[in-house]
Amino acid sequence: QQQLVESGGGLVQPGGSLRLSCAASGLTFSFAVMGWYRQAPGKQRELVATITRTENTNYADSVKGRFTISRDIAKKTVYLQMNNLKPEDTAVYYCNYRLGNYEKWGQGTQVTVSS
């Protein structure tokens, strides 16, 4: 069974922090490109951050300096540390797995930034 399970979403005040986790099972993890995407109400899904086997990272301009993507190969888990959250960060966040021609998506976790 191949699965990506996200956790850590919730409601947070502007300026606050959250850490999202994505645990992979039944998938070869160490060679994959892992990423986080998000989709806000009424908008298209967009890239947030990616991380490669060699730990090269890529971030959307809107989150640079605030978000950090990382991974733990032994735990087969990728993380997204989100600091100084803004209302415009409100979205459903999706974990993404890509290896060669294969792609897998998680179910998504809601992040709401509001006072």
Helices and strands as residue ranges (DSSP letters): E 3-7, E 10-12, E 18-25, E 33-39, E 46-51, E 57-59, E 67-72, E 77-82, G 87-89, E 91-99, E 102-105, E 109-113
